[in-house]
Amino acid sequence: MFQFFSYYSFLIPFSLLCLCRPSLPARLFPEYSSTVIAVDAHTTATWHGFTRFLDAGKGSQVSGMSELKKYFSRFGYLPIPDTNNFTDIFDKQFQSAVLAYQTNLGLPVTGELDSDTISTIVSP
C-alpha cells in the first residue's frame, strides 16, 4: 500500500507541472524586441484626406463627401439611400448624422465637421 501511494505522489505533481502554462516570459530582454508595423499608404492617405472636410457645414459641397457618408453609414449614423449612392453635398440628413456622432462621442455639438470631429474620425 505504501508503494502505491508513493507512485501517485510523484505522478500527480509531475502531471500538473507538465500541464501548467509556463510562468517565464518568452523573451528575457523585452527592450531588444523588433516590431514591424505595416501601414498601408492608401488607407492612411484616405483617412487623412478627410481633413479637407474641415469646417464643412450644411449646404457645402466637397469632392469625396460621399466617402465620409459611407463611413457614417457603416457605423449606423446615416441610412443607405434608395439609389445606393451617396452625394458630395452636406445635406440635412448628413447634418443629423454628424450631430448624433458628436453627441455619442462627447464632442462639441456643432453639426459641422469641425477639427474635433475630423480628428475623432481620423483616429484609429
C-alpha positions in Angstrom: 0.0 0.0 0.0 2.8 2.4 0.8 4.5 1.9 -2.6 1.1 2.6 -4.4 0.9 5.9 -2.5 4.5 6.9 -3.3 4.0 6.3 -7.1 0.9 8.6 -7.2 2.6 11.2 -5.0 5.2 11.5 -7.8 2.8 11.2 -10.7 0.3 13.9 -9.7 2.7 16.8 -9.2 4.6 15.8 -12.3 1.5 15.8 -14.5 0.4 19.1 -13.0 3.8 20.5 -13.8 3.5 19.4 -17.4 0.0 20.7 -17.9 0.6 24.2 -16.4 1.4 27.1 -18.5 4.9 28.3 -18.4 5.5 31.1 -15.9 8.5 32.6 -17.6 8.3 35.1 -20.3 9.2 34.1 -23.9 11.8 36.9 -24.0 14.1 37.6 -21.2 15.1 41.0 -22.5 12.0 42.8 -23.8 13.9 46.0 -24.7 15.6 44.2 -27.6 12.4 43.4 -29.5 11.9 44.2 -33.1 8.4 45.0 -34.1 7.5 45.8 -37.6 4.3 47.7 -38.2 3.0 47.6 -41.7 1.0 50.7 -42.8 -1.0 50.7 -46.0 -0.2 54.1 -47.6 -3.5 54.1 -49.5 -5.6 53.6 -46.3 -3.6 56.2 -44.4 -4.0 58.7 -47.2 -7.7 58.1 -47.3 -8.2 58.8 -43.6 -6.0 61.8 -43.6 -7.7 63.0 -46.7 -10.8 63.6 -44.6 -9.2 66.8 -43.2 -10.2 68.6 -46.4 -13.8 68.5 -44.9 -12.7 70.8 -42.1 -15.4 73.4 -41.3 -17.8 71.9 -43.9 -21.4 72.7 -43.0 -24.9 72.3 -44.3 -25.2 73.2 -48.0 -21.5 72.8 -48.7 -20.3 70.5 -51.5 -16.9 68.9 -51.2 -15.4 66.3 -53.5 -15.3 63.0 -51.7 -18.0 63.7 -49.2 -19.7 60.5 -50.4 -16.8 58.5 -48.8 -17.4 60.3 -45.5 -21.1 59.5 -45.7 -20.2 55.8 -46.3 -18.2 55.9 -43.0 -21.2 57.3 -41.1 -23.4 54.8 -42.8 -21.1 51.9 -41.8 -21.5 52.8 -38.1 -25.2 53.4 -38.3 -25.4 57.1 -38.2 -26.7 57.5 -41.8 -29.1 55.2 -43.7 -28.2 54.0 -47.1 -30.1 55.9 -49.8 -32.5 54.3 -52.1 -30.2 54.8 -55.1 -27.4 53.2 -53.1 -25.2 56.2 -54.0 -24.2 59.0 -51.6 -23.7 62.5 -52.9 -21.0 65.0 -52.2 -23.4 67.5 -50.7 -23.7 68.2 -47.0 -27.4 67.8 -46.7 -29.8 67.9 -43.7 -29.7 64.2 -43.3 -25.9 64.2 -43.1 -26.1 67.1 -40.6 -28.3 65.0 -38.4 -25.8 62.1 -38.6 -22.9 64.5 -37.6 -25.0 65.8 -34.7 -25.7 62.2 -33.5 -22.0 61.3 -33.9 -20.8 64.3 -31.9 -23.4 63.7 -29.2 -22.5 60.0 -28.8 -18.7 60.6 -28.6 -18.9 63.6 -26.3 -17.6 66.1 -28.8 -18.8 69.7 -29.0 -22.1 69.5 -30.8 -21.9 71.9 -33.7 -23.5 70.0 -36.6 -20.4 70.8 -38.7 -17.2 68.9 -39.4 -15.0 70.9 -37.0 -11.5 70.0 -36.0 -12.5 67.8 -33.0 -14.9 65.8 -35.2 -12.4 65.3 -38.0 -9.7 64.3 -35.5 -12.0 61.7 -34.0 -12.9 60.3 -37.4 -9.3 60.1 -38.4 -8.1 58.5 -35.2 -7.8 54.7 -35.1 
